[in-house]
Amino acid sequence: MGGNRDLAERFIATLEARDWDAWAGLLHPGVVYEIPQSRERIRGRDRYLRFNQEYPGDWHLRPKVTIADERHGVAWFEWLLDGRTDDAMAFFEFADGLITRVTDFWPESYEPPPGREHLVERWLPGALAKLRPPHAVTRDRSIPGVTASVA
Amino acid sequence: MGGNRDLAERFIATLEARDWDAWAGLLHPGVVYEIPQSRERIRGRDRYLRFNQEYPGDWHLRPKVTIADERHGVAWFEWLLDGRTDDAMAFFEFADGLITRVTDFWPESYEPPPGREHLVERWLPGALAKLRPPHAVTRDRSIPGVTASVA
Protein backbone atom coordinates (compact mmCIF):
# COMPACT_ATOMS: atom_id res chain seq x y z
CA MET A 1 0.00 0.00 0.00
CA GLY A 2 2.91 2.30 0.83
CA GLY A 3 4.29 0.92 -2.39
CA ASN A 4 1.23 2.05 -4.34
CA ARG A 5 1.28 5.47 -2.79
CA ASP A 6 4.94 5.70 -3.73
CA LEU A 7 4.04 4.72 -7.30
CA ALA A 8 1.51 7.54 -7.46
CA GLU A 9 3.98 10.07 -6.05
CA ARG A 10 6.70 8.98 -8.45
CA PHE A 11 4.27 9.18 -11.35
CA ILE A 12 3.96 12.94 -10.78
CA ALA A 13 7.59 13.54 -9.82
CA THR A 14 9.06 11.73 -12.84
CA LEU A 15 6.64 13.47 -15.21
CA GLU A 16 7.66 16.83 -13.79
CA ALA A 17 11.33 15.84 -14.21
CA ARG A 18 10.75 14.52 -17.76
CA ASP A 19 12.52 11.41 -16.53
CA TRP A 20 10.87 9.30 -19.18
CA ASP A 21 12.64 6.05 -18.38
CA ALA A 22 11.69 6.27 -14.72
CA TRP A 23 8.14 7.31 -15.58
CA ALA A 24 7.62 4.49 -18.07
CA GLY A 25 9.07 2.07 -15.53
CA LEU A 26 6.08 2.69 -13.27
CA LEU A 27 3.61 1.58 -15.94
CA HIS A 28 2.39 -1.83 -16.97
CA PRO A 29 3.09 -2.39 -20.68
CA GLY A 30 -0.65 -2.72 -21.26
CA VAL A 31 -1.60 0.37 -19.25
CA VAL A 32 -4.82 2.08 -20.30
CA TYR A 33 -5.01 5.86 -20.05
CA GLU A 34 -8.37 7.62 -20.21
CA ILE A 35 -9.51 11.25 -20.24
CA PRO A 36 -13.27 11.06 -19.62
CA GLN A 37 -13.86 14.76 -20.28
CA SER A 38 -12.79 14.39 -23.91
CA ARG A 39 -13.66 10.69 -24.21
CA GLU A 40 -10.08 9.87 -25.17
CA ARG A 41 -8.25 6.62 -24.53
CA ILE A 42 -4.67 5.55 -25.12
CA ARG A 43 -3.75 1.89 -24.95
CA GLY A 44 -0.25 0.80 -23.99
CA ARG A 45 2.80 2.26 -22.35
CA ASP A 46 4.59 3.18 -25.56
CA ARG A 47 1.80 5.34 -26.93
CA TYR A 48 1.13 6.89 -23.54
CA LEU A 49 4.80 7.78 -23.23
CA ARG A 50 4.76 9.37 -26.66
CA PHE A 51 1.59 11.31 -25.79
CA ASN A 52 3.33 12.90 -22.81
CA GLN A 53 6.60 13.51 -24.61
CA GLU A 54 4.72 15.26 -27.41
CA TYR A 55 2.44 17.28 -25.11
CA PRO A 56 3.13 20.91 -26.05
CA GLY A 57 4.18 23.73 -23.76
CA ASP A 58 6.39 24.19 -20.72
CA TRP A 59 3.97 22.53 -18.30
CA HIS A 60 4.80 21.83 -14.67
CA LEU A 61 3.19 19.68 -12.01
CA ARG A 62 3.15 20.23 -8.24
CA PRO A 63 1.77 17.48 -6.01
CA LYS A 64 -0.85 18.36 -3.40
CA VAL A 65 -2.39 15.16 -2.01
CA THR A 66 -1.67 11.51 -2.80
CA ILE A 67 -3.78 8.65 -1.45
CA ALA A 68 -3.56 4.95 -2.29
CA ASP A 69 -4.81 1.59 -1.14
CA GLU A 70 -4.04 -1.92 -2.36
CA ARG A 71 -5.89 -1.42 -5.64
CA HIS A 72 -6.64 2.27 -6.26
CA GLY A 73 -4.85 5.56 -5.89
CA VAL A 74 -5.16 9.23 -6.69
CA ALA A 75 -2.78 12.14 -7.11
CA TRP A 76 -4.27 15.61 -6.75
CA PHE A 77 -1.82 18.09 -8.18
CA GLU A 78 -1.51 21.56 -9.62
CA TRP A 79 -0.48 22.04 -13.18
CA LEU A 80 1.06 25.25 -14.41
CA LEU A 81 1.04 26.28 -18.05
CA ASP A 82 1.21 29.66 -19.76
CA GLY A 83 0.90 31.61 -16.51
CA ARG A 84 -2.13 29.69 -15.29
CA THR A 85 -2.33 27.33 -12.33
CA ASP A 86 -5.15 24.80 -12.14
CA ASP A 87 -5.97 21.75 -10.08
CA ALA A 88 -5.98 18.36 -11.72
CA MET A 89 -6.21 14.79 -10.51
CA ALA A 90 -5.11 11.40 -11.77
CA PHE A 91 -6.73 8.20 -10.54
CA PHE A 92 -4.72 4.98 -10.71
CA GLU A 93 -5.28 1.27 -10.67
CA PHE A 94 -2.41 -0.94 -9.55
CA ALA A 95 -1.40 -4.57 -10.06
CA ASP A 96 1.88 -6.32 -9.30
CA GLY A 97 3.65 -3.13 -8.30
CA LEU A 98 2.80 -1.31 -11.54
CA ILE A 99 0.20 1.18 -12.69
CA THR A 100 -2.30 -0.54 -14.94
CA ARG A 101 -4.81 2.26 -15.48
CA VAL A 102 -4.73 6.06 -15.30
CA THR A 103 -7.81 8.24 -15.53
CA ASP A 104 -7.29 11.95 -15.19
CA PHE A 105 -9.40 15.08 -14.91
CA TRP A 106 -8.71 18.70 -15.79
CA PRO A 107 -11.40 20.90 -14.20
CA GLU A 108 -11.69 24.48 -15.45
CA SER A 109 -12.65 27.54 -13.47
CA TYR A 110 -16.18 28.90 -13.72
CA GLU A 111 -18.37 31.57 -12.18
CA PRO A 112 -20.82 30.28 -9.57
CA PRO A 113 -24.53 30.30 -10.34
CA PRO A 114 -26.58 32.92 -8.51
CA GLY A 115 -28.62 32.13 -5.42
CA ARG A 116 -26.08 30.97 -2.87
CA GLU A 117 -24.34 34.20 -1.97
CA HIS A 118 -25.90 34.04 1.52
CA LEU A 119 -23.86 30.93 2.31
CA VAL A 120 -20.66 31.33 0.36
CA GLU A 121 -17.56 33.49 0.53
CA ARG A 122 -15.20 33.75 -2.42
CA TRP A 123 -11.45 34.10 -2.56
CA LEU A 124 -9.54 36.18 -5.05
CA PRO A 125 -7.42 34.47 -7.68
CA GLY A 126 -4.13 33.62 -6.05
CA ALA A 127 -5.41 33.85 -2.49
CA LEU A 128 -5.57 30.13 -1.74
CA ALA A 129 -1.83 29.81 -2.03
CA LYS A 130 -1.47 32.25 0.86
CA LEU A 131 -4.11 30.54 2.94
CA ARG A 132 -2.49 27.14 2.70
CA PRO A 133 1.27 27.48 3.00
CA PRO A 134 2.08 23.77 2.45
CA HIS A 135 0.68 24.04 -1.06
CA ALA A 136 1.99 27.52 -1.74
CA VAL A 137 3.13 28.18 -5.28
CA THR A 138 3.82 31.29 -7.24
CA ARG A 139 0.59 32.13 -8.97
CA ASP A 140 0.28 34.42 -11.91
CA ARG A 141 -3.46 35.01 -11.86
CA SER A 142 -3.52 37.77 -9.25
CA ILE A 143 -5.26 40.86 -10.41
CA PRO A 144 -2.61 43.57 -10.87
CA GLY A 145 -2.88 46.20 -8.17
CA VAL A 146 -5.12 44.08 -6.00
CA THR A 147 -3.64 42.46 -2.91
CA ALA A 148 -4.97 38.93 -2.70
CA SER A 149 -6.91 38.31 0.48
CA VAL A 150 -9.43 35.83 1.71
CA ALA A 151 -12.98 37.14 1.90
CA MET B 1 -8.38 4.05 7.98
CA GLY B 2 -11.26 1.71 7.18
CA GLY B 3 -13.23 4.16 9.30
CA ASN B 4 -12.22 7.06 7.09
CA ARG B 5 -13.06 5.20 3.93
CA ASP B 6 -16.41 4.38 5.47
CA LEU B 7 -16.91 8.11 6.23
CA ALA B 8 -16.23 8.96 2.58
CA GLU B 9 -18.62 6.28 1.32
CA ARG B 10 -21.34 7.37 3.72
CA PHE B 11 -20.85 10.99 2.68
CA ILE B 12 -21.97 10.11 -0.86
CA ALA B 13 -24.63 7.59 0.17
CA THR B 14 -26.35 9.87 2.67
CA LEU B 15 -26.29 12.80 0.24
CA GLU B 16 -27.91 10.62 -2.41
CA ALA B 17 -30.52 9.55 0.15
CA ARG B 18 -31.09 13.15 1.36
CA ASP B 19 -30.57 11.70 4.82
CA TRP B 20 -29.56 15.07 6.16
CA ASP B 21 -29.17 14.04 9.78
CA ALA B 22 -26.87 11.17 8.87
CA TRP B 23 -24.94 13.34 6.42
CA ALA B 24 -24.43 16.17 8.90
CA GLY B 25 -23.37 13.61 11.50
CA LEU B 26 -20.28 12.82 9.42
CA LEU B 27 -19.08 16.41 9.52
CA HIS B 28 -17.10 18.34 12.09
CA PRO B 29 -19.08 21.42 13.22
CA GLY B 30 -16.26 23.58 11.86
CA VAL B 31 -15.96 21.79 8.53
CA VAL B 32 -14.68 23.89 5.64
CA TYR B 33 -16.05 23.23 2.18
CA GLU B 34 -14.28 24.59 -0.89
CA ILE B 35 -14.98 24.61 -4.62
CA PRO B 36 -11.68 25.72 -6.20
CA GLN B 37 -13.13 26.05 -9.69
CA SER B 38 -15.45 28.87 -8.59
CA ARG B 39 -13.27 30.04 -5.67
CA GLU B 40 -16.15 29.43 -3.24
CA ARG B 41 -15.87 28.53 0.42
CA ILE B 42 -18.46 27.63 3.02
CA ARG B 43 -17.50 27.58 6.68
CA GLY B 44 -19.31 25.37 9.12
CA ARG B 45 -21.62 22.38 9.09
CA ASP B 46 -24.85 24.34 9.31
CA ARG B 47 -24.24 26.47 6.24
CA TYR B 48 -22.86 23.52 4.30
CA LEU B 49 -25.97 21.53 5.12
CA ARG B 50 -28.17 24.37 3.96
CA PHE B 51 -26.16 24.71 0.77
CA ASN B 52 -26.85 21.08 -0.12
CA GLN B 53 -30.49 21.19 0.95
CA GLU B 54 -31.05 24.24 -1.24
CA TYR B 55 -29.11 22.92 -4.24
CA PRO B 56 -31.63 22.94 -7.10
CA GLY B 57 -32.64 20.05 -9.30
CA ASP B 58 -33.22 16.32 -8.97
CA TRP B 59 -29.52 15.47 -8.77
CA HIS B 60 -28.24 11.98 -8.08
CA LEU B 61 -24.86 10.61 -7.10
CA ARG B 62 -23.37 7.20 -7.90
CA PRO B 63 -20.11 6.18 -6.26
CA LYS B 64 -17.27 4.88 -8.43
CA VAL B 65 -14.05 4.74 -6.38
CA THR B 66 -13.38 5.64 -2.74
CA ILE B 67 -9.88 5.77 -1.26
CA ALA B 68 -8.81 6.93 2.18
CA ASP B 69 -5.87 6.90 4.53
CA GLU B 70 -5.48 8.14 8.09
CA ARG B 71 -5.73 11.79 7.08
CA HIS B 72 -7.04 12.17 3.51
CA GLY B 73 -9.70 10.60 1.36
CA VAL B 74 -11.40 10.94 -1.98
CA ALA B 75 -14.72 9.88 -3.46
CA TRP B 76 -14.90 9.73 -7.24
CA PHE B 77 -18.54 9.60 -8.23
CA GLU B 78 -20.93 10.25 -11.07
CA TRP B 79 -23.54 12.93 -10.75
CA LEU B 80 -26.69 12.88 -12.80
CA LEU B 81 -28.75 15.98 -13.45
CA ASP B 82 -31.11 16.97 -16.24
CA GLY B 83 -30.27 13.94 -18.37
CA ARG B 84 -26.52 14.44 -18.13
CA THR B 85 -24.02 12.21 -16.35
CA ASP B 86 -20.63 13.62 -15.39
CA ASP B 87 -17.75 12.58 -13.20
CA ALA B 88 -17.01 14.52 -10.06
CA MET B 89 -14.72 14.04 -7.08
CA ALA B 90 -14.68 15.14 -3.46
CA PHE B 91 -11.46 15.20 -1.45
CA PHE B 92 -11.70 14.92 2.33
CA GLU B 93 -9.63 15.63 5.38
CA PHE B 94 -10.40 13.70 8.55
CA ALA B 95 -9.85 14.20 12.25
CA ASP B 96 -11.31 12.37 15.24
CA GLY B 97 -13.62 10.27 13.12
CA LEU B 98 -15.22 13.25 11.37
CA ILE B 99 -14.80 15.06 8.07
CA THR B 100 -13.08 18.40 8.67
CA ARG B 101 -12.59 19.58 5.10
CA VAL B 102 -14.23 18.86 1.75
CA THR B 103 -12.87 20.10 -1.58
CA ASP B 104 -14.75 19.05 -4.66
CA PHE B 105 -14.33 19.29 -8.42
CA TRP B 106 -16.83 19.27 -11.27
CA PRO B 107 -14.99 18.73 -14.55
CA GLU B 108 -16.86 19.47 -17.76
CA SER B 109 -16.57 17.70 -21.07
CA TYR B 110 -14.51 19.27 -23.86
CA GLU B 111 -13.29 18.47 -27.34
CA PRO B 112 -9.64 17.40 -27.52
CA PRO B 113 -7.10 19.70 -29.15
CA PRO B 114 -5.82 18.59 -32.55
CA GLY B 115 -2.48 16.84 -33.01
CA ARG B 116 -2.83 13.64 -31.02
CA GLU B 117 -5.18 11.61 -33.18
CA HIS B 118 -2.33 9.22 -34.02
CA LEU B 119 -2.21 8.06 -30.40
CA VAL B 120 -5.75 8.36 -29.18
CA GLU B 121 -9.05 6.55 -29.70
CA ARG B 122 -12.32 8.12 -28.64
CA TRP B 123 -15.47 6.57 -27.27
CA LEU B 124 -18.99 7.67 -28.02
CA PRO B 125 -21.07 9.30 -25.34
CA GLY B 126 -22.51 6.51 -23.23
CA ALA B 127 -20.01 3.90 -24.34
CA LEU B 128 -17.91 3.78 -21.20
CA ALA B 129 -20.78 2.37 -19.20
CA LYS B 130 -20.79 -0.66 -21.51
CA LEU B 131 -17.05 -1.09 -21.35
CA ARG B 132 -16.92 -1.13 -17.58
CA PRO B 133 -19.82 -3.12 -16.18
CA PRO B 134 -19.02 -2.49 -12.49
CA HIS B 135 -19.72 1.17 -13.02
CA ALA B 136 -22.56 0.71 -15.46
CA VAL B 137 -25.36 3.22 -15.17
CA THR B 138 -28.17 4.24 -17.43
CA ARG B 139 -26.82 7.12 -19.45
CA ASP B 140 -28.92 9.57 -21.32
CA ARG B 141 -26.30 11.08 -23.57
CA SER B 142 -26.29 8.37 -26.24
CA ILE B 143 -26.83 9.70 -29.72
CA PRO B 144 -30.26 8.51 -30.88
CA GLY B 145 -29.94 5.89 -33.59
CA VAL B 146 -26.28 5.31 -32.93
CA THR B 147 -25.24 2.18 -31.10
CA ALA B 148 -22.56 3.12 -28.65
CA SER B 149 -19.33 1.29 -29.30
CA VAL B 150 -15.72 1.70 -28.37
CA ALA B 151 -13.49 2.85 -31.24
Chai-1 contact restraints between the chains, C-beta under 6 A:
chainA,res_idxA,chainB,res_idxB,connection_type,confidence,min_distance_angstrom,max_distance_angstrom,comment,restraint_id
A,P36,B,D87,contact,1.0,0.0,6.0,A-B,restraint_1
A,Q37,B,P107,contact,1.0,0.0,6.0,A-B,restraint_2
A,Q37,B,S109,contact,1.0,0.0,6.0,A-B,restraint_3
A,Q37,B,Y110,contact,1.0,0.0,6.0,A-B,restraint_4
A,S38,B,Y110,contact,1.0,0.0,6.0,A-B,restraint_5
A,S38,B,P112,contact,1.0,0.0,6.0,A-B,restraint_6
A,R39,B,R122,contact,1.0,0.0,6.0,A-B,restraint_7
A,R39,B,W123,contact,1.0,0.0,6.0,A-B,restraint_8
A,E40,B,P112,contact,1.0,0.0,6.0,A-B,restraint_9
A,E40,B,V120,contact,1.0,0.0,6.0,A-B,restraint_10
A,E40,B,R122,contact,1.0,0.0,6.0,A-B,restraint_11
A,R41,B,E121,contact,1.0,0.0,6.0,A-B,restraint_12
A,I42,B,L119,contact,1.0,0.0,6.0,A-B,restraint_13
A,I42,B,V120,contact,1.0,0.0,6.0,A-B,restraint_14
A,R47,B,L119,contact,1.0,0.0,6.0,A-B,restraint_15
A,F51,B,L119,contact,1.0,0.0,6.0,A-B,restraint_16
A,V65,B,H72,contact,1.0,0.0,6.0,A-B,restraint_17
A,I67,B,I67,contact,1.0,0.0,6.0,A-B,restraint_18
A,I67,B,D69,contact,1.0,0.0,6.0,A-B,restraint_19
A,I67,B,H72,contact,1.0,0.0,6.0,A-B,restraint_20
A,I67,B,V74,contact,1.0,0.0,6.0,A-B,restraint_21
A,D69,B,I67,contact,1.0,0.0,6.0,A-B,restraint_22
A,H72,B,V65,contact,1.0,0.0,6.0,A-B,restraint_23
A,H72,B,I67,contact,1.0,0.0,6.0,A-B,restraint_24
A,V74,B,I67,contact,1.0,0.0,6.0,A-B,restraint_25
A,V74,B,V74,contact,1.0,0.0,6.0,A-B,restraint_26
A,D87,B,P36,contact,1.0,0.0,6.0,A-B,restraint_27
A,F105,B,P107,contact,1.0,0.0,6.0,A-B,restraint_28
A,P107,B,Q37,contact,1.0,0.0,6.0,A-B,restraint_29
A,P107,B,F105,contact,1.0,0.0,6.0,A-B,restraint_30
A,P107,B,P107,contact,1.0,0.0,6.0,A-B,restraint_31
A,S109,B,Q37,contact,1.0,0.0,6.0,A-B,restraint_32
A,Y110,B,Q37,contact,1.0,0.0,6.0,A-B,restraint_33
A,Y110,B,S38,contact,1.0,0.0,6.0,A-B,restraint_34
A,P112,B,S38,contact,1.0,0.0,6.0,A-B,restraint_35
A,P112,B,E40,contact,1.0,0.0,6.0,A-B,restraint_36
A,L119,B,I42,contact,1.0,0.0,6.0,A-B,restraint_37
A,L119,B,R47,contact,1.0,0.0,6.0,A-B,restraint_38
A,L119,B,F51,contact,1.0,0.0,6.0,A-B,restraint_39
A,V120,B,E40,contact,1.0,0.0,6.0,A-B,restraint_40
A,V120,B,I42,contact,1.0,0.0,6.0,A-B,restraint_41
A,E121,B,R41,contact,1.0,0.0,6.0,A-B,restraint_42
A,R122,B,R39,contact,1.0,0.0,6.0,A-B,restraint_43
A,R122,B,E40,contact,1.0,0.0,6.0,A-B,restraint_44
A,W123,B,R39,contact,1.0,0.0,6.0,A-B,restraint_45
